[in-house]
Amino acid sequence: MAESKAKKELTLEQMLDNIDEIIEKLEDEDIPLEEAFAEYSKGVKLVGECNKKVDRVEKKVQKLLENGETEDFE
């Protein structure tokens, strides 16, 4: 049996909320260095995922504007 996606893909809004939470943690002066680095790494990864998602949406919009039809950009 093929295994389905282990994690459900987060929406852009959920990812941005997670980034806000990470920023709040990093603003805490008492955060241990190791935890700060781990949170920073998670934040960088989330920002990258947000950028990819926004790029996909922009490409779909460009494709729609070019020909008036909706189809995924590959």
C-alpha positions in Angstrom: 0.0 0.0 0.0 1.5 3.4 -1.0 1.9 5.7 1.9 0.1 9.0 1.6 1.8 12.4 2.3 3.0 12.2 5.9 2.2 15.9 6.5 -0.7 17.8 5.1 0.6 20.8 3.2 0.1 24.0 5.1 -1.6 27.0 3.7 0.3 30.2 3.1 -1.6 31.8 6.0 -0.6 28.9 8.3 3.0 29.2 7.3 3.0 32.9 8.0 1.4 32.3 11.4 4.2 29.8 12.1 6.8 32.3 11.1 5.3 34.9 13.4 5.5 32.4 16.3 9.1 31.7 15.5 9.9 35.5 15.4 8.3 35.9 18.8 10.4 33.0 20.2 13.6 34.5 18.8 12.7 37.9 20.3 12.9 36.3 23.8 16.3 37.3 25.3 16.3 34.2 27.4 16.1 31.7 24.5 19.1 29.3 24.6 21.5 29.5 21.6 20.7 26.0 20.4 17.0 26.6 20.5 17.4 29.9 18.8 19.4 28.3 16.0 16.8 25.5 15.6 13.9 28.1 15.5 15.9 30.2 13.0 16.4 27.2 10.8 12.7 26.3 10.8 11.9 29.9 10.0 14.3 30.0 7.0 12.7 26.7 5.7 9.2 28.1 6.1 10.1 31.3 4.3 11.5 29.2 1.4 8.3 27.2 1.3 6.2 30.4 1.3 8.3 31.8 -1.6 7.7 28.6 -3.6 3.9 28.7 -3.0 3.7 32.4 -4.0 5.7 31.6 -7.1 3.3 28.8 -8.1 0.3 31.1 -7.6 2.0 33.9 -9.6 2.7 31.6 -12.5 -0.9 30.4 -12.5 -2.2 34.0 -12.6 0.2 34.8 -15.4 -0.9 31.8 -17.4 -4.6 32.8 -16.8 -4.0 36.4 -17.9 -2.2 35.2 -21.0 -4.9 33.0 -22.4 -8.0 33.6 -20.3 -8.1 29.9 -19.3 -7.2 28.2 -16.0 -4.6 25.5 -16.0 -1.6 24.6 -13.9 1.7 26.0 -15.0 4.3 23.3 -15.3 
